């Protein structure tokens, strides 16, 4: 996924946290902020130290990015959203991450 699809700056993260709406399931929390006149969605990924060491956290981020890449056609283009991984994600397979992420994105009304 290209960098133009990512929320990178701290101010942008904080804006989504403070003004966006949240949805959650057992493994993920999603904050969503609608943005007008945006050509495509942007995503921020947060995986805390409770998930595991750096290797495990990077593995979880990779699985989340791969799942979002597969779902990109179904995601609304005018959104910024943040995905926060809960500690239980570290034990999931790629397919389980995909299905859990799809579930929470439907709850958050991110999917078309």
N, CA, C and O atoms as a Tinker XYZ file with bonds, in Angstrom:
   448  protein
     1  N      0.840000   -1.182000    0.000000    73     2
     2  CA     0.000000    0.000000    0.000000    64     1     3
     3  C      0.881000    1.241000    0.000000    63     2     4     5
     4  O      1.828000    1.338000    0.781000    81     3
     5  N      0.568000    2.190000   -0.880000    73     3     6
     6  CA     1.383000    3.398000   -1.006000    64     5     7
     7  C      1.261000    4.287000    0.217000    63     6     8     9
     8  O      0.284000    4.207000    0.962000    81     7
     9  N      2.265000    5.139000    0.418000    73     7    10
    10  CA     2.267000    6.026000    1.575000    64     9    11
    11  C      1.150000    7.043000    1.531000    63    10    12    13
    12  O      0.746000    7.558000    2.573000    81    11
    13  N      0.639000    7.348000    0.344000    73    11    14
    14  CA    -0.469000    8.296000    0.254000    64    13    15
    15  C     -1.741000    7.729000    0.892000    63    14    16    17
    16  O     -2.684000    8.475000    1.153000    81    15
    17  N     -1.774000    6.428000    1.143000    73    15    18
    18  CA    -2.916000    5.782000    1.774000    64    17    19
    19  C     -2.774000    5.718000    3.294000    63    18    20    21
    20  O     -3.598000    5.088000    3.957000    81    19
    21  N     -1.757000    6.349000    3.854000    73    19    22
    22  CA    -1.503000    6.233000    5.289000    64    21    23
    23  C     -1.652000    7.559000    6.018000    63    22    24    25
    24  O     -1.288000    8.617000    5.505000    81    23
    25  N     -2.191000    7.477000    7.219000    73    23    26
    26  CA    -2.201000    8.614000    8.132000    64    25    27
    27  C     -0.885000    8.510000    8.893000    63    26    28    29
    28  O     -0.662000    7.537000    9.614000    81    27
    29  N     -0.014000    9.501000    8.740000    73    27    30
    30  CA     1.322000    9.391000    9.308000    64    29    31
    31  C      1.595000   10.379000   10.443000    63    30    32    33
    32  O      2.279000   10.036000   11.408000    81    31
    33  N      1.072000   11.593000   10.337000    73    31    34
    34  CA     1.431000   12.639000   11.282000    64    33    35
    35  C      0.645000   12.526000   12.580000    63    34    36    37
    36  O     -0.513000   12.108000   12.590000    81    35
    37  N      1.299000   12.910000   13.677000    73    35    38
    38  CA     0.680000   12.852000   14.998000    64    37    39
    39  C     -0.591000   13.701000   15.065000    63    38    40    41
    40  O     -1.580000   13.285000   15.670000    81    39
    41  N     -0.573000   14.890000   14.449000    73    39    42
    42  CA    -1.754000   15.758000   14.458000    64    41    43
    43  C     -2.940000   15.091000   13.773000    63    42    44    45
    44  O     -4.077000   15.203000   14.230000    81    43
    45  N     -2.661000   14.394000   12.669000    73    43    46
    46  CA    -3.730000   13.706000   11.947000    64    45    47
    47  C     -4.295000   12.556000   12.776000    63    46    48    49
    48  O     -5.508000   12.352000   12.815000    81    47
    49  N     -3.406000   11.797000   13.446000    73    47    50
    50  CA    -3.845000   10.722000   14.337000    64    49    51
    51  C     -4.745000   11.288000   15.426000    63    50    52    53
    52  O     -5.828000   10.760000   15.677000    81    51
    53  N     -4.298000   12.363000   16.073000    73    51    54
    54  CA    -5.049000   12.957000   17.176000    64    53    55
    55  C     -6.399000   13.492000   16.718000    63    54    56    57
    56  O     -7.379000   13.391000   17.457000    81    55
    57  N     -6.473000   14.052000   15.528000    73    55    58
    58  CA    -7.732000   14.567000   15.013000    64    57    59
    59  C     -8.734000   13.434000   14.822000    63    58    60    61
    60  O     -9.913000   13.579000   15.147000    81    59
    61  N     -8.264000   12.309000   14.295000    73    59    62
    62  CA    -9.151000   11.156000   14.109000    64    61    63
    63  C     -9.593000   10.624000   15.468000    63    62    64    65
    64  O    -10.764000   10.282000   15.635000    81    63
    65  N     -8.681000   10.545000   16.453000    73    63    66
    66  CA    -9.030000   10.060000   17.787000    64    65    67
    67  C    -10.050000   10.964000   18.467000    63    66    68    69
    68  O    -11.030000   10.479000   19.032000    81    67
    69  N     -9.826000   12.273000   18.415000    73    67    70
    70  CA   -10.669000   13.183000   19.185000    64    69    71
    71  C    -12.022000   13.452000   18.534000    63    70    72    73
    72  O    -13.020000   13.582000   19.242000    81    71
    73  N    -12.083000   13.540000   17.212000    73    71    74
    74  CA   -13.342000   13.896000   16.558000    64    73    75
    75  C    -14.010000   12.731000   15.834000    63    74    76    77
    76  O    -15.164000   12.844000   15.419000    81    75
    77  N    -13.308000   11.626000   15.678000    73    75    78
    78  CA   -13.878000   10.484000   14.961000    64    77    79
    79  C    -14.741000    9.614000   15.849000    63    78    80    81
    80  O    -14.723000    9.741000   17.073000    81    79
    81  N    -15.495000    8.731000   15.223000    73    79    82
    82  CA   -16.339000    7.785000   15.951000    64    81    83
    83  C    -15.622000    6.441000   16.015000    63    82    84    85
    84  O    -14.895000    6.068000   15.095000    81    83
    85  N    -15.836000    5.721000   17.113000    73    83    86
    86  CA   -15.134000    4.453000   17.288000    64    85    87
    87  C    -16.092000    3.269000   17.263000    63    86    88    89
    88  O    -17.267000    3.375000   17.614000    81    87
    89  N    -15.545000    2.146000   16.836000    73    87    90
    90  CA   -16.230000    0.853000   16.861000    64    89    91
    91  C    -15.182000   -0.179000   17.246000    63    90    92    93
    92  O    -13.988000    0.019000   17.022000    81    91
    93  N    -15.640000   -1.282000   17.828000    73    91    94
    94  CA   -14.663000   -2.279000   18.289000    64    93    95
    95  C    -15.253000   -3.679000   18.264000    63    94    96    97
    96  O    -16.468000   -3.868000   18.298000    81    95
    97  N    -14.358000   -4.650000   18.203000    73    95    98
    98  CA   -14.690000   -6.041000   18.475000    64    97    99
    99  C    -13.605000   -6.569000   19.407000    63    98   100   101
   100  O    -12.878000   -5.776000   20.005000    81    99
   101  N    -13.479000   -7.865000   19.545000    73    99   102
   102  CA   -12.515000   -8.411000   20.514000    64   101   103
   103  C    -11.064000   -8.127000   20.166000    63   102   104   105
   104  O    -10.219000   -8.074000   21.059000    81   103
   105  N    -10.761000   -7.945000   18.897000    73   103   106
   106  CA    -9.373000   -7.835000   18.472000    64   105   107
   107  C     -8.952000   -6.468000   17.954000    63   106   108   109
   108  O     -7.759000   -6.163000   17.930000    81   107
   109  N     -9.902000   -5.640000   17.541000    73   107   110
   110  CA    -9.556000   -4.349000   16.948000    64   109   111
   111  C    -10.478000   -3.240000   17.438000    63   110   112   113
   112  O    -11.634000   -3.476000   17.789000    81   111
   113  N     -9.937000   -2.025000   17.452000    73   111   114
   114  CA   -10.715000   -0.805000   17.657000    64   113   115
   115  C    -10.474000    0.036000   16.411000    63   114   116   117
   116  O     -9.342000    0.144000   15.940000    81   115
   117  N    -11.535000    0.630000   15.878000    73   115   118
   118  CA   -11.420000    1.461000   14.687000    64   117   119
   119  C    -12.033000    2.822000   14.972000    63   118   120   121
   120  O    -13.176000    2.920000   15.417000    81   119
   121  N    -11.259000    3.874000   14.711000    73   119   122
   122  CA   -11.749000    5.250000   14.782000    64   121   123
   123  C    -11.892000    5.750000   13.353000    63   122   124   125
   124  O    -10.983000    5.586000   12.539000    81   123
   125  N    -13.040000    6.365000   13.047000    73   123   126
   126  CA   -13.330000    6.789000   11.674000    64   125   127
   127  C    -13.658000    8.274000   11.654000    63   126   128   129
   128  O    -14.437000    8.763000   12.473000    81   127
   129  N    -13.051000    8.987000   10.706000    73   127   130
   130  CA   -13.319000   10.405000   10.515000    64   129   131
   131  C    -13.592000   10.653000    9.031000    63   130   132   133
   132  O    -12.707000   10.448000    8.200000    81   131
   133  N    -14.812000   11.094000    8.688000    73   131   134
   134  CA   -15.103000   11.413000    7.277000    64   133   135
   135  C    -14.311000   12.642000    6.821000    63   134   136   137
   136  O    -14.194000   13.617000    7.564000    81   135
   137  N    -13.771000   12.595000    5.600000    73   135   138
   138  CA   -13.033000   13.718000    5.014000    64   137   139
   139  C    -13.589000   13.944000    3.614000    63   138   140   141
   140  O    -13.627000   13.029000    2.791000    81   139
   141  N    -14.016000   15.164000    3.359000    73   139   142
   142  CA   -14.575000   15.506000    2.047000    64   141   143
   143  C    -13.468000   15.664000    1.005000    63   142   144   145
   144  O    -12.323000   15.967000    1.340000    81   143
   145  N    -13.823000   15.455000   -0.250000    73   143   146
   146  CA   -12.936000   15.698000   -1.400000    64   145   147
   147  C    -11.595000   14.983000   -1.294000    63   146   148   149
   148  O    -10.548000   15.574000   -1.557000    81   147
   149  N    -11.628000   13.741000   -0.918000    73   147   150
   150  CA   -10.410000   12.947000   -0.803000    64   149   151
   151  C    -10.472000   11.850000   -1.871000    63   150   152   153
   152  O    -11.483000   11.155000   -1.966000    81   151
   153  N     -9.421000   11.677000   -2.671000    73   151   154
   154  CA    -9.493000   10.697000   -3.768000    64   153   155
   155  C     -9.532000    9.236000   -3.295000    63   154   156   157
   156  O    -10.066000    8.373000   -3.992000    81   155
   157  N     -8.969000    8.962000   -2.117000    73   155   158
   158  CA    -8.985000    7.597000   -1.588000    64   157   159
   159  C     -8.894000    7.658000   -0.065000    63   158   160   161
   160  O     -8.546000    8.688000    0.513000    81   159
   161  N     -9.214000    6.531000    0.571000    73   159   162
   162  CA    -9.159000    6.469000    2.030000    64   161   163
   163  C     -7.715000    6.539000    2.518000    63   162   164   165
   164  O     -6.777000    6.302000    1.756000    81   163
   165  N     -7.550000    6.871000    3.805000    73   163   166
   166  CA    -6.232000    6.819000    4.435000    64   165   167
   167  C     -6.371000    6.043000    5.742000    63   166   168   169
   168  O     -7.368000    6.184000    6.450000    81   167
   169  N     -5.378000    5.233000    6.054000    73   167   170
   170  CA    -5.424000    4.391000    7.236000    64   169   171
   171  C     -4.195000    4.628000    8.106000    63   170   172   173
   172  O     -3.091000    4.838000    7.603000    81   171
   173  N     -4.404000    4.591000    9.408000    73   171   174
   174  CA    -3.313000    4.600000   10.378000    64   173   175
   175  C     -3.392000    3.307000   11.164000    63   174   176   177
   176  O     -4.486000    2.850000   11.496000    81   175
   177  N     -2.261000    2.716000   11.464000    73   175   178
   178  CA    -2.231000    1.447000   12.202000    64   177   179
   179  C     -1.449000    1.655000   13.482000    63   178   180   181
   180  O     -0.341000    2.191000   13.466000    81   179
   181  N     -2.039000    1.223000   14.601000    73   179   182
   182  CA    -1.387000    1.342000   15.893000    64   181   183
   183  C     -1.368000   -0.027000   16.567000    63   182   184   185
   184  O     -2.412000   -0.642000   16.785000    81   183
   185  N     -0.168000   -0.490000   16.890000    73   183   186
   186  CA    -0.003000   -1.768000   17.576000    64   185   187
   187  C      0.885000   -1.498000   18.786000    63   186   188   189
   188  O      2.072000   -1.202000   18.643000    81   187
   189  N      0.303000   -1.602000   19.974000    73   187   190
   190  CA     1.020000   -1.264000   21.203000    64   189   191
   191  C      1.966000   -2.345000   21.682000    63   190   192   193
   192  O      1.976000   -3.458000   21.155000    81   191
   193  N      2.762000   -2.008000   22.685000    73   191   194
   194  CA     3.760000   -2.938000   23.216000    64   193   195
   195  C      3.147000   -4.134000   23.926000    63   194   196   197
   196  O      3.819000   -5.151000   24.102000    81   195
   197  N      1.883000   -4.039000   24.338000    73   195   198
   198  CA     1.233000   -5.174000   24.988000    64   197   199
   199  C      1.025000   -6.341000   24.025000    63   198   200   201
   200  O      0.825000   -7.477000   24.454000    81   199
   201  N      1.074000   -6.057000   22.725000    73   199   202
   202  CA     0.891000   -7.106000   21.715000    64   201   203
   203  C      2.093000   -8.042000   21.691000    63   202   204   205
   204  O      1.937000   -9.243000   21.473000    81   203
   205  N      3.293000   -7.502000   21.914000    73   203   206
   206  CA     4.494000   -8.340000   21.917000    64   205   207
   207  C      5.721000   -7.512000   21.597000    63   206   208   209
   208  O      5.687000   -6.282000   21.613000    81   207
   209  N      6.806000   -8.214000   21.306000    73   207   210
   210  CA     8.049000   -7.514000   20.965000    64   209   211
   211  C      7.954000   -6.918000   19.563000    63   210   212   213
   212  O      6.936000   -7.081000   18.890000    81   211
   213  N      8.993000   -6.238000   19.122000    73   211   214
   214  CA     8.969000   -5.525000   17.848000    64   213   215
   215  C      8.692000   -6.454000   16.663000    63   214   216   217
   216  O      7.993000   -6.076000   15.723000    81   215
   217  N      9.237000   -7.653000   16.714000    73   215   218
   218  CA     9.034000   -8.609000   15.621000    64   217   219
   219  C      7.554000   -8.967000   15.519000    63   218   220   221
   220  O      6.995000   -9.003000   14.423000    81   219
   221  N      6.923000   -9.231000   16.657000    73   219   222
   222  CA     5.512000   -9.606000   16.688000    64   221   223
   223  C      4.624000   -8.442000   16.252000    63   222   224   225
   224  O      3.667000   -8.632000   15.503000    81   223
   225  N      4.950000   -7.232000   16.728000    73   223   226
   226  CA     4.162000   -6.047000   16.357000    64   225   227
   227  C      4.237000   -5.787000   14.857000    63   226   228   229
   228  O      3.223000   -5.481000   14.229000    81   227
   229  N      5.423000   -5.906000   14.284000    73   227   230
   230  CA     5.588000   -5.708000   12.836000    64   229   231
   231  C      4.843000   -6.779000   12.045000    63   230   232   233
   232  O      4.299000   -6.496000   10.978000    81   231
   233  N      4.817000   -7.991000   12.557000    73   231   234
   234  CA     4.081000   -9.077000   11.913000    64   233   235
   235  C      2.579000   -8.759000   11.905000    63   234   236   237
   236  O      1.902000   -8.959000   10.897000    81   235
   237  N      2.072000   -8.268000   13.028000    73   235   238
   238  CA     0.657000   -7.903000   13.119000    64   237   239
   239  C      0.344000   -6.769000   12.147000    63   238   240   241
   240  O     -0.676000   -6.810000   11.460000    81   239
   241  N      1.215000   -5.753000   12.083000    73   239   242
   242  CA     1.001000   -4.633000   11.156000    64   241   243
   243  C      0.987000   -5.119000    9.708000    63   242   244   245
   244  O      0.175000   -4.663000    8.902000    81   243
   245  N      1.872000   -6.027000    9.388000    73   243   246
   246  CA     1.941000   -6.577000    8.032000    64   245   247
   247  C      0.637000   -7.291000    7.675000    63   246   248   249
   248  O      0.123000   -7.141000    6.566000    81   247
   249  N      0.103000   -8.070000    8.626000    73   247   250
   250  CA    -1.154000   -8.784000    8.387000    64   249   251
   251  C     -2.318000   -7.810000    8.210000    63   250   252   253
   252  O     -3.197000   -8.031000    7.376000    81   251
   253  N     -2.321000   -6.730000    9.000000    73   251   254
   254  CA    -3.386000   -5.724000    8.883000    64   253   255
   255  C     -3.303000   -5.046000    7.519000    63   254   256   257
   256  O     -4.321000   -4.888000    6.846000    81   255
   257  N     -2.095000   -4.641000    7.102000    73   255   258
   258  CA    -1.920000   -3.987000    5.801000    64   257   259
   259  C     -2.349000   -4.893000    4.655000    63   258   260   261
   260  O     -2.980000   -4.442000    3.699000    81   259
   261  N     -2.001000   -6.180000    4.756000    73   259   262
   262  CA    -2.382000   -7.135000    3.705000    64   261   263
   263  C     -3.906000   -7.283000    3.641000    63   262   264   265
   264  O     -4.474000   -7.376000    2.553000    81   263
   265  N     -4.563000   -7.303000    4.794000    73   263   266
   266  CA    -6.022000   -7.418000    4.827000    64   265   267
   267  C     -6.677000   -6.180000    4.233000    63   266   268   269
   268  O     -7.633000   -6.293000    3.466000    81   267
   269  N     -6.171000   -4.998000    4.581000    73   267   270
   270  CA    -6.710000   -3.748000    4.049000    64   269   271
   271  C     -6.504000   -3.695000    2.536000    63   270   272   273
   272  O     -7.370000   -3.212000    1.807000    81   271
   273  N     -5.357000   -4.190000    2.066000    73   271   274
   274  CA    -5.079000   -4.213000    0.629000    64   273   275
   275  C     -6.127000   -5.061000   -0.104000    63   274   276   277
   276  O     -6.574000   -4.699000   -1.192000    81   275
   277  N     -6.511000   -6.186000    0.499000    73   275   278
   278  CA    -7.526000   -7.044000   -0.120000    64   277   279
   279  C     -8.912000   -6.401000   -0.082000    63   278   280   281
   280  O     -9.729000   -6.639000   -0.972000    81   279
   281  N     -9.181000   -5.588000    0.943000    73   279   282
   282  CA   -10.492000   -4.971000    1.115000    64   281   283
   283  C    -10.600000   -3.589000    0.473000    63   282   284   285
   284  O    -11.655000   -2.959000    0.556000    81   283
   285  N     -9.544000   -3.109000   -0.157000    73   283   286
   286  CA    -9.475000   -1.712000   -0.604000    64   285   287
   287  C    -10.600000   -1.299000   -1.540000    63   286   288   289
   288  O    -11.010000   -0.138000   -1.529000    81   287
   289  N    -11.107000   -2.220000   -2.349000    73   287   290
   290  CA   -12.187000   -1.893000   -3.289000    64   289   291
   291  C    -13.511000   -1.654000   -2.563000    63   290   292   293
   292  O    -14.374000   -0.933000   -3.064000    81   291
   293  N    -13.673000   -2.257000   -1.385000    73   291   294
   294  CA   -14.932000   -2.159000   -0.648000    64   293   295
   295  C    -14.954000   -0.994000    0.338000    63   294   296   297
   296  O    -16.008000   -0.692000    0.896000    81   295
   297  N    -13.826000   -0.337000    0.567000    73   295   298
   298  CA   -13.734000    0.733000    1.554000    64   297   299
   299  C    -14.104000    2.066000    0.916000    63   298   300   301
   300  O    -13.673000    2.379000   -0.194000    81   299
   301  N    -14.907000    2.846000    1.634000    73   299   302
   302  CA   -15.318000    4.157000    1.140000    64   301   303
   303  C    -14.107000    5.067000    0.978000    63   302   304   305
   304  O    -13.214000    5.044000    1.824000    81   303
   305  N    -14.051000    5.869000   -0.088000    73   303   306
   306  CA   -12.860000    6.679000   -0.360000    64   305   307
   307  C    -12.718000    7.938000    0.485000    63   306   308   309
   308  O    -11.608000    8.454000    0.625000    81   307
   309  N    -13.801000    8.443000    1.048000    73   307   310
   310  CA   -13.743000    9.743000    1.730000    64   309   311
   311  C    -13.568000    9.614000    3.248000    63   310   312   313
   312  O    -14.212000   10.335000    4.010000    81   311
   313  N    -12.701000    8.699000    3.685000    73   311   314
   314  CA   -12.513000    8.455000    5.111000    64   313   315
   315  C    -11.040000    8.432000    5.500000    63   314   316   317
   316  O    -10.177000    8.025000    4.722000    81   315
   317  N    -10.777000    8.880000    6.727000    73   315   318
   318  CA    -9.521000    8.594000    7.412000    64   317   319
   319  C     -9.908000    7.664000    8.546000    63   318   320   321
   320  O    -10.890000    7.922000    9.242000    81   319
   321  N     -9.158000    6.585000    8.748000    73   319   322
   322  CA    -9.464000    5.736000    9.900000    64   321   323
   323  C     -8.201000    5.155000   10.502000    63   322   324   325
   324  O     -7.189000    4.962000    9.829000    81   323
   325  N     -8.296000    4.882000   11.797000    73   323   326
   326  CA    -7.191000    4.335000   12.577000    64   325   327
   327  C     -7.604000    2.952000   13.057000    63   326   328   329
   328  O     -8.699000    2.781000   13.591000    81   327
   329  N     -6.742000    1.971000   12.872000    73   327   330
   330  CA    -6.980000    0.621000   13.368000    64   329   331
   331  C     -6.018000    0.389000   14.526000    63   330   332   333
   332  O     -4.803000    0.511000   14.370000    81   331
   333  N     -6.571000    0.056000   15.687000    73   331   334
   334  CA    -5.758000   -0.251000   16.869000    64   333   335
   335  C     -5.905000   -1.733000   17.155000    63   334   336   337
   336  O     -7.016000   -2.245000   17.292000    81   335
   337  N     -4.773000   -2.417000   17.243000    73   335   338
   338  CA    -4.775000   -3.854000   17.502000    64   337   339
   339  C     -4.737000   -4.104000   19.008000    63   338   340   341
   340  O     -3.933000   -3.505000   19.722000    81   339
   341  N     -5.596000   -4.977000   19.476000    73   339   342
   342  CA    -5.587000   -5.388000   20.880000    64   341   343
   343  C     -4.597000   -6.538000   21.053000    63   342   344   345
   344  O     -4.228000   -7.188000   20.075000    81   343
   345  N     -4.164000   -6.794000   22.292000    73   343   346
   346  CA    -3.136000   -7.836000   22.520000    64   345   347
   347  C     -3.501000   -9.224000   21.985000    63   346   348   349
   348  O     -2.610000   -9.993000   21.623000    81   347
   349  N     -4.788000   -9.557000   21.930000    73   347   350
   350  CA    -5.201000  -10.883000   21.471000    64   349   351
   351  C     -4.898000  -11.131000   19.992000    63   350   352   353
   352  O     -4.945000  -12.277000   19.544000    81   351
   353  N     -4.589000  -10.085000   19.227000    73   351   354
   354  CA    -4.312000  -10.220000   17.790000    64   353   355
   355  C     -3.039000  -11.016000   17.535000    63   354   356   357
   356  O     -2.910000  -11.656000   16.491000    81   355
   357  N     -2.114000  -10.985000   18.457000    73   355   358
   358  CA    -0.809000  -11.623000   18.241000    64   357   359
   359  C     -0.898000  -13.129000   17.991000    63   358   360   361
   360  O      0.023000  -13.708000   17.414000    81   359
   361  N     -1.988000  -13.771000   18.415000    73   359   362
   362  CA    -2.118000  -15.220000   18.239000    64   361   363
   363  C     -2.910000  -15.596000   16.988000    63   362   364   365
   364  O     -3.059000  -16.781000   16.691000    81   363
   365  N     -3.416000  -14.615000   16.256000    73   363   366
   366  CA    -4.271000  -14.896000   15.101000    64   365   367
   367  C     -3.480000  -15.163000   13.824000    63   366   368   369
   368  O     -2.374000  -14.652000   13.643000    81   367
   369  N     -4.061000  -15.967000   12.951000    73   367   370
   370  CA    -3.481000  -16.202000   11.635000    64   369   371
   371  C     -3.888000  -15.051000   10.710000    63   370   372   373
   372  O     -4.710000  -14.211000   11.079000    81   371
   373  N     -3.318000  -15.019000    9.528000    73   371   374
   374  CA    -3.649000  -13.968000    8.558000    64   373   375
   375  C     -5.128000  -13.992000    8.183000    63   374   376   377
   376  O     -5.751000  -12.938000    8.055000    81   375
   377  N     -5.690000  -15.175000    8.008000    73   375   378
   378  CA    -7.107000  -15.306000    7.640000    64   377   379
   379  C     -8.002000  -14.819000    8.781000    63   378   380   381
   380  O     -9.020000  -14.176000    8.528000    81   379
   381  N     -7.642000  -15.114000   10.026000    73   379   382
   382  CA    -8.426000  -14.649000   11.175000    64   381   383
   383  C     -8.336000  -13.131000   11.323000    63   382   384   385
   384  O     -9.323000  -12.484000   11.671000    81   383
   385  N     -7.158000  -12.559000   11.060000    73   383   386
   386  CA    -7.011000  -11.102000   11.083000    64   385   387
   387  C     -7.912000  -10.490000   10.027000    63   386   388   389
   388  O     -8.599000   -9.503000   10.291000    81   387
   389  N     -7.916000  -11.070000    8.831000    73   387   390
   390  CA    -8.757000  -10.582000    7.734000    64   389   391
   391  C    -10.232000  -10.582000    8.126000    63   390   392   393
   392  O    -10.918000   -9.573000    7.960000    81   391
   393  N    -10.722000  -11.705000    8.643000    73   391   394
   394  CA   -12.153000  -11.803000    8.966000    64   393   395
   395  C    -12.527000  -10.885000   10.133000    63   394   396   397
   396  O    -13.599000  -10.279000   10.112000    81   395
   397  N    -11.662000  -10.770000   11.154000    73   395   398
   398  CA   -11.941000   -9.872000   12.281000    64   397   399
   399  C    -11.917000   -8.413000   11.841000    63   398   400   401
   400  O    -12.749000   -7.618000   12.276000    81   399
   401  N    -10.972000   -8.063000   10.986000    73   399   402
   402  CA   -10.865000   -6.696000   10.501000    64   401   403
   403  C    -12.071000   -6.343000    9.625000    63   402   404   405
   404  O    -12.612000   -5.241000    9.721000    81   403
   405  N    -12.483000   -7.273000    8.780000    73   403   406
   406  CA   -13.654000   -7.048000    7.937000    64   405   407
   407  C    -14.893000   -6.830000    8.812000    63   406   408   409
   408  O    -15.720000   -5.964000    8.524000    81   407
   409  N    -15.012000   -7.616000    9.873000    73   407   410
   410  CA   -16.147000   -7.489000   10.788000    64   409   411
   411  C    -16.185000   -6.114000   11.451000    63   410   412   413
   412  O    -17.236000   -5.474000   11.483000    81   411
   413  N    -15.061000   -5.656000   11.976000    73   411   414
   414  CA   -15.043000   -4.369000   12.680000    64   413   415
   415  C    -15.211000   -3.208000   11.702000    63   414   416   417
   416  O    -15.793000   -2.187000   12.069000    81   415
   417  N    -14.724000   -3.333000   10.482000    73   415   418
   418  CA   -14.913000   -2.278000    9.488000    64   417   419
   419  C    -16.379000   -2.180000    9.064000    63   418   420   421
   420  O    -16.864000   -1.089000    8.766000    81   419
   421  N    -17.086000   -3.309000    9.037000    73   419   422
   422  CA   -18.524000   -3.266000    8.761000    64   421   423
   423  C    -19.273000   -2.604000    9.907000    63   422   424   425
   424  O    -20.207000   -1.836000    9.679000    81   423
   425  N    -18.866000   -2.900000   11.145000    73   423   426
   426  CA   -19.476000   -2.256000   12.306000    64   425   427
   427  C    -19.284000   -0.745000   12.272000    63   426   428   429
   428  O    -20.182000    0.013000   12.638000    81   427
   429  N    -18.096000   -0.312000   11.827000    73   427   430
   430  CA   -17.761000    1.110000   11.782000    64   429   431
   431  C    -18.323000    1.802000   10.546000    63   430   432   433
   432  O    -18.147000    3.007000   10.367000    81   431
   433  N    -19.005000    1.028000    9.687000    73   431   434
   434  CA   -19.583000    1.552000    8.436000    64   433   435
   435  C    -18.523000    2.150000    7.505000    63   434   436   437
   436  O    -18.751000    3.166000    6.849000    81   435
   437  N    -17.364000    1.494000    7.467000    73   435   438
   438  CA   -16.274000    1.904000    6.581000    64   437   439
   439  C    -16.453000    1.249000    5.218000    63   438   440   441
   440  O    -16.031000    1.804000    4.204000    81   439
   441  N    -17.066000    0.093000    5.186000    73   439   442
   442  CA   -17.269000   -0.644000    3.942000    64   441   443
   443  C    -18.451000   -0.069000    3.181000    63   442   444   445
   444  O    -19.388000    0.455000    3.783000    81   443
   445  N    -18.409000   -0.166000    1.854000    73   443   446
   446  CA   -19.509000    0.337000    1.001000    64   445   447
   447  C    -20.749000   -0.529000    1.175000    63   446   448
   448  O    -21.775000   -0.270000    0.545000    81   447
